[in-house]
Amino acid sequence: MVVSRKQAIFWTLLLTGLLVFTFLRQTLILVYPVILAVLGYLLRLKLNRSILLFTLLFFLLGLLSAYLAGGYFLNFFVSAYLILPIWVFLQARPIAWKSGRVFSVFDTFLAIASRVLVVVNVSAFIYAQFIIDPSLMNYDDAFTGLYGLDGLGSHTLSVINLGFSVYYLSKRKYYSFAFFLISGVFGFYGLGLVIFLISLLLLYATRLLRYWKIMGAILLSSIIAVGMIGVFNPRNLDYIEANINRALLVFDSYDYQEEVERSRQLEVTQIPRFITFLDGSQKRFLGDMKVFMLGAAPGGYNSRTAFYLNGDFVQNEWLRSNFSIRTPAHSEDVYPLLNRELLSKPYNDGTRNQTFSSLVALLLEYGLLAGGGYLIFFFIRIWQIQGNLISRERAEFLKFIGIYAFFLLSVQNYLEYPEIIVPIILLFKLAEFDRAQQMHVD
């Protein structure tokens, strides 16, 4: 039996949906480059000379930075493995091919993903409400079900659900919007919810009169969401309020060296250590010309790779036993603010105290030349794709996803989490492919 290209695309998208949105995602870190390569072949994506040239330049500058930092080549190779395939896939251009009746790969993937997520969300609700033992597991992290507990668990599922809710909001399907929004709220990821609301407001606030129905739906849904948090997990509201109050302390009394020393002494830190981390990052970035231009060491500052290999923070016992690589910059700026011993002390854990940010990681680890270039071309490409779409609904949704992705990459190392970054770039690439096919037919 001969499998057509359309059939191959459908089955590959189905496999991708299952790998990304279920417990199978734990294999993604190993197979995601293969998935992207297969999709690139099936969609006939083309790499031009500029893409290949920047990829080569990025690689060479990364090698140079690793060498100058002291020979941290393993960190660089792991880091490049996690972030370069993403960039190359996003930059590649689709070539229109004769396929008879035009079919939408974008809608196909969204339909597959939505059905998978409905099953996952129902299983997560059952798991969180009826299966877990609250005395053994934190309720905040229990909304997982078939999604599984690996990685960031309910937090990444929350990010995905909140993003999908806007797809249905853009299509004016308010019941589906409410379902995915409520599922996202049940992940009890306070920072993710704040980013979601900020991204929505940036998308619609300037067009308040035109989108008054949508703004009304957002307001009503927000009230319902807060009410549900108050009913099912009232401590989460207190936690968010406490985080805001502690963040405001930076305006009253803050000294970078004092905060770092307090962390070294394993004392409770009132000011969120994420703020201390950002301060230390900008000091290092602006205070050292080599770091500014070439980075402190690829995969060796605050990226997921840096924590994979530092011999402390990673959950995998084999990695923790066999690797203990800490660059000087990581040891001085990041490790004192986030390590297992510090987190074992009461009130020292939580999102507010994490030193994660893909934007910071790229700039601090690769410098302005490679890391800055990566980010600029990444977001320019996203903006180009959504700006060239004819469908108002798609353009609206992908504009939100672009804003959402920027803020998510600002506060977490999501660029190195395939279960988050793969579906994001896939949405843009599938929409671009559909546009190319439509132009070919027209």
C-alpha positions in Angstrom: 0.0 0.0 0.0 1.3 3.4 -1.0 1.0 6.2 1.5 0.3 9.6 0.1 2.0 12.7 1.3 -1.2 13.9 2.8 -1.6 10.7 4.8 2.0 10.8 5.9 1.5 14.4 7.1 -1.7 13.4 9.0 -0.1 10.4 10.8 3.1 12.4 11.6 0.9 15.2 13.1 -1.1 12.6 15.1 2.1 11.1 16.4 3.4 14.6 17.3 0.2 15.4 19.1 0.5 12.2 21.2 4.2 12.8 21.9 3.7 16.5 22.9 0.5 16.3 24.9 0.7 13.0 26.9 3.1 11.2 29.2 5.0 10.2 26.0 6.5 13.6 26.1 9.4 12.3 28.2 10.8 10.8 25.0 10.6 14.2 23.1 14.0 15.4 24.2 15.5 12.4 22.4 13.3 12.3 19.3 12.1 15.9 18.7 14.9 16.6 16.0 13.7 13.5 14.1 10.1 14.7 14.3 11.1 18.1 13.0 13.2 16.6 10.2 10.4 14.3 9.1 7.9 17.2 9.1 10.4 19.4 7.3 10.6 16.7 4.6 6.9 16.2 4.3 6.1 19.9 4.2 9.0 20.4 1.7 10.7 23.1 3.8 13.7 24.7 2.2 16.8 26.1 3.8 18.3 29.1 2.0 21.9 30.3 2.2 21.2 32.9 4.8 19.8 30.3 7.2 22.8 28.0 6.7 25.2 30.8 7.1 23.8 32.0 10.4 23.6 28.5 11.7 27.3 27.9 10.9 28.2 31.3 12.4 26.2 30.5 15.6 28.0 27.2 15.9 31.4 28.7 15.4 30.8 31.5 17.9 29.5 29.0 20.4 32.6 26.9 20.1 34.8 30.0 20.5 32.8 31.1 23.6 33.1 27.6 25.1 36.8 27.6 24.5 37.4 31.0 26.0 35.3 30.2 29.0 37.6 27.2 29.8 36.6 24.4 27.4 33.0 23.8 28.3 32.3 22.0 25.0 29.9 19.4 26.4 27.6 22.2 27.7 27.7 23.8 24.3 26.9 20.6 22.4 24.0 19.8 24.6 22.7 23.4 24.4 23.0 23.5 20.6 21.2 20.2 20.4 18.3 21.6 22.3 17.9 25.0 20.6 19.4 24.9 17.1 16.9 22.5 15.4 14.1 24.7 16.7 15.6 27.8 15.1 16.4 26.1 11.8 12.9 24.6 11.5 11.2 27.9 12.1 13.4 29.7 9.6 12.9 27.2 6.8 10.5 28.2 4.0 7.7 26.0 2.6 7.6 25.3 -1.1 4.1 25.0 -2.6 3.5 21.6 -4.2 0.6 20.3 -6.4 -1.7 18.4 -4.1 -5.1 18.5 -5.8 -7.7 19.8 -3.3 -6.1 22.1 -0.7 -6.2 20.7 2.9 -5.3 22.6 6.0 -2.5 21.1 8.0 -2.9 23.9 10.6 -6.6 23.0 11.2 -5.7 19.3 11.1 -3.1 19.6 13.9 -5.4 21.8 16.0 -8.2 19.3 15.7 -5.8 16.4 16.7 -4.3 18.4 19.5 -7.7 19.5 20.9 -9.1 16.0 21.0 -6.0 14.7 22.7 -6.1 17.5 25.2 -9.8 17.0 26.0 -9.0 13.4 27.0 -5.9 14.5 28.9 -7.7 17.2 30.8 -10.6 15.0 31.8 -8.1 12.4 33.1 -6.2 15.2 34.9 -9.4 16.3 36.7 -10.2 12.8 37.8 -6.6 12.2 38.9 -6.5 15.5 40.9 -9.9 15.2 42.5 -10.3 11.5 43.2 -6.9 9.7 43.0 -4.1 11.6 44.6 -3.5 11.6 48.4 -3.3 15.3 49.4 -1.0 14.2 52.4 1.5 12.8 50.0 1.3 15.2 47.0 0.9 18.9 46.6 -2.5 19.7 45.1 -1.0 22.5 43.1 0.9 20.0 41.0 -1.7 17.3 40.7 -3.5 18.3 37.5 -1.7 15.9 35.2 -3.4 12.6 34.6 -2.4 11.2 31.2 0.0 14.2 30.7 2.3 12.7 33.3 4.5 14.2 36.0 7.8 14.5 34.1 9.4 17.9 33.5 7.3 20.8 34.8 4.1 18.7 34.9 0.9 20.6 35.5 2.7 23.9 34.8 3.4 23.1 31.2 -0.1 21.6 30.7 -1.5 24.8 32.1 0.5 26.9 29.6 -0.7 24.7 26.7 -4.4 24.8 27.8 -4.3 28.6 28.2 -2.8 29.0 24.8 -5.4 26.7 23.2 -8.2 28.6 24.8 -7.3 31.6 22.7 -7.6 29.6 19.5 -11.2 29.0 20.3 -11.7 32.6 21.5 -10.4 33.8 18.1 -13.0 31.5 16.4 -15.7 32.8 18.8 -16.4 29.3 20.2 -16.9 30.4 23.8 -17.7 27.0 25.3 -14.5 25.5 24.0 -12.7 28.6 25.2 -14.1 28.2 28.7 -13.2 24.5 28.8 -9.5 25.1 28.0 -9.3 28.2 30.1 -10.7 26.4 33.2 -8.3 23.4 32.5 -5.5 25.9 32.4 -6.5 27.4 35.7 -6.6 24.0 37.3 -2.9 23.8 36.7 -2.5 26.4 39.4 0.4 28.0 37.7 0.1 31.6 38.9 2.9 33.1 36.9 1.6 31.4 33.7 -1.9 32.8 34.3 -0.5 36.3 34.8 1.4 36.0 31.6 -1.6 34.7 29.8 -3.8 37.7 30.9 -1.1 40.2 30.1 -0.7 38.7 26.6 -4.5 38.8 26.1 -4.7 42.4 27.2 -1.9 43.4 24.8 -3.7 41.7 22.0 -7.2 43.1 22.5 -7.0 46.2 24.8 -6.1 48.6 22.0 -9.2 47.5 20.1 -11.6 47.4 23.1 -14.7 48.7 21.3 -14.2 46.4 18.3 -13.8 43.4 20.5 -16.1 44.2 23.3 -17.7 40.8 23.3 -14.3 39.1 23.6 -13.2 41.5 26.4 -16.5 40.7 28.1 -15.8 36.9 27.8 -12.3 37.4 29.1 -13.5 39.4 32.1 -16.3 36.9 32.9 -13.9 34.0 32.5 -11.3 35.7 34.7 -13.9 36.1 37.5 -14.9 32.5 37.1 -11.3 31.4 37.2 -10.5 33.3 40.3 -13.7 32.0 41.9 -12.7 28.4 41.0 -9.2 28.9 42.5 -10.8 30.2 45.6 -13.1 27.2 45.9 -10.6 24.4 44.9 -7.3 25.9 46.1 -7.7 29.1 48.1 -4.0 28.9 49.2 -3.0 29.7 45.6 -4.6 33.2 45.8 -2.7 33.8 49.1 0.5 32.6 47.4 0.1 35.0 44.5 -0.7 37.9 46.8 2.4 37.1 48.9 4.6 37.0 45.8 3.4 40.4 44.7 4.1 41.9 48.1 7.5 40.4 48.3 8.4 41.6 44.8 7.5 45.2 46.0 10.1 44.9 48.7 12.7 45.6 46.1 11.7 49.3 46.2 12.1 49.5 50.0 15.4 47.7 50.8 17.4 45.8 48.3 21.1 45.1 48.0 22.4 42.5 45.5 25.4 41.3 47.5 23.3 41.0 50.6 20.7 38.9 48.9 23.3 36.6 47.4 25.0 36.2 50.7 21.7 35.5 52.4 21.1 32.7 49.9 24.6 31.3 50.5 23.8 31.1 54.2 20.6 29.2 53.4 18.5 31.9 54.9 14.9 32.7 53.9 14.9 35.4 51.2 11.9 37.8 51.2 12.7 39.4 47.9 12.1 36.9 45.1 15.4 35.5 44.0 14.3 35.8 40.3 14.8 39.6 40.8 18.2 39.1 42.3 19.1 36.8 39.4 18.1 39.4 36.8 20.1 42.0 38.6 23.2 39.7 38.7 22.7 38.8 35.0 22.7 42.4 33.8 25.7 43.2 35.9 27.7 40.4 34.3 26.4 41.1 30.8 27.1 44.8 30.9 30.2 44.6 33.0 32.3 42.3 30.8 32.9 43.0 27.1 33.7 39.3 26.4 30.5 38.2 28.0 28.6 41.0 26.2 29.8 39.9 22.8 30.4 36.2 23.1 28.7 35.1 26.3 29.9 33.6 29.5 29.7 30.0 28.2 27.1 28.3 26.0 24.9 26.0 28.2 26.8 27.2 31.3 24.8 30.0 32.9 21.1 29.6 33.7 19.8 27.4 30.9 18.2 24.0 31.3 21.5 22.6 30.0 23.4 24.3 32.8 21.2 22.7 35.4 21.3 19.4 33.6 25.0 19.2 34.1 25.7 21.0 37.3 25.4 17.8 39.4 22.8 19.2 41.8 19.5 20.4 40.5 18.6 17.8 37.9 16.2 15.0 39.0 17.9 12.3 36.9 20.1 10.3 39.3 22.5 9.2 36.6 23.1 12.7 35.4 23.6 13.9 39.0 26.1 11.2 39.7 28.1 11.5 36.5 28.3 15.2 35.8 29.2 18.1 38.0 30.0 20.9 35.6 29.7 24.4 36.9 31.2 27.3 35.0 32.5 30.2 37.0 29.6 32.4 36.0 27.1 29.8 37.0 28.9 29.1 40.3 29.0 32.8 41.2 25.6 34.2 40.0 23.2 31.3 39.6 24.0 28.3 41.8 23.9 30.2 45.1 20.3 31.3 44.3 19.0 27.9 43.2 20.2 24.6 44.6 18.8 21.6 46.4 20.1 22.5 49.8 18.6 26.0 49.6 15.2 24.7 48.4 15.1 22.2 51.2 14.7 25.1 53.7 11.1 26.3 54.3 9.7 29.1 52.2 12.7 29.1 49.8 11.1 27.3 46.9 8.4 28.4 44.4 8.4 30.1 41.0 9.4 33.5 42.4 12.8 32.0 43.4 13.7 30.3 40.2 16.5 31.6 38.0 15.1 30.5 34.7 14.8 32.6 31.5 15.5 31.5 28.0 16.0 35.1 26.9 18.6 35.7 29.6 20.2 32.3 28.9 20.7 33.1 25.2 22.2 36.5 25.9 24.4 35.6 28.8 25.6 32.2 27.4 26.0 33.2 23.8 26.4 36.9 23.9 25.0 39.6 21.7 26.4 38.3 18.5 25.0 34.7 18.5 22.4 34.9 21.2 21.1 38.3 20.3 21.0 37.3 16.6 19.1 34.1 17.4 16.4 36.0 19.3 16.1 38.7 16.7 15.7 36.3 13.8 13.4 34.1 15.9 10.8 36.8 16.7 11.1 38.5 13.3 10.2 35.2 11.6 7.2 34.7 13.9 6.1 38.3 13.2 6.5 37.7 9.4 4.5 34.6 9.3 1.5 35.9 11.3 1.6 39.2 9.3 1.3 37.4 6.0 -1.8 35.4 6.8 -5.1 36.1 5.1 -7.3 34.5 7.8 -8.1 37.1 10.4 -8.8 34.4 13.0 -5.4 32.7 12.4 -3.5 36.0 12.4 -5.2 37.0 15.7 -4.4 33.7 17.3 -0.8 33.5 16.2 -0.2 37.1 17.2 -1.3 36.1 20.7 1.0 33.1 20.6 3.9 35.3 19.6 3.3 37.7 22.5 2.7 34.7 24.8 5.9 33.0 23.7 8.0 36.1 24.3 6.8 36.4 27.9 7.0 32.7 28.6 10.6 32.6 27.3 11.3 35.6 29.6 10.4 33.7 32.8 11.3 30.1 32.1 13.7 28.0 30.1 10.9 26.9 27.7 13.1 27.1 24.7 14.8 23.9 25.9 11.5 22.2 26.7 10.3 20.5 23.4 6.8 19.9 24.9 6.3 23.7 24.9 8.5 25.1 22.1 7.7 22.4 19.5 4.0 23.0 19.3 4.6 26.8 19.3 6.8 26.8 16.3 4.8 24.1 14.6 1.7 26.3 14.7 3.5 29.0 12.8 5.1 26.7 10.3 1.8 24.9 9.6 0.0 28.2 9.1 2.8 29.3 6.8 2.5 26.1 4.8 -1.2 26.5 4.4 -0.7 30.1 3.1 1.9 28.9 0.6 -0.5 26.2 -0.7 -3.4 28.7 -0.9 -1.3 31.1 -3.0 -0.2 28.2 -5.3 -3.9 27.3 -5.9 -4.9 31.0 -6.4 
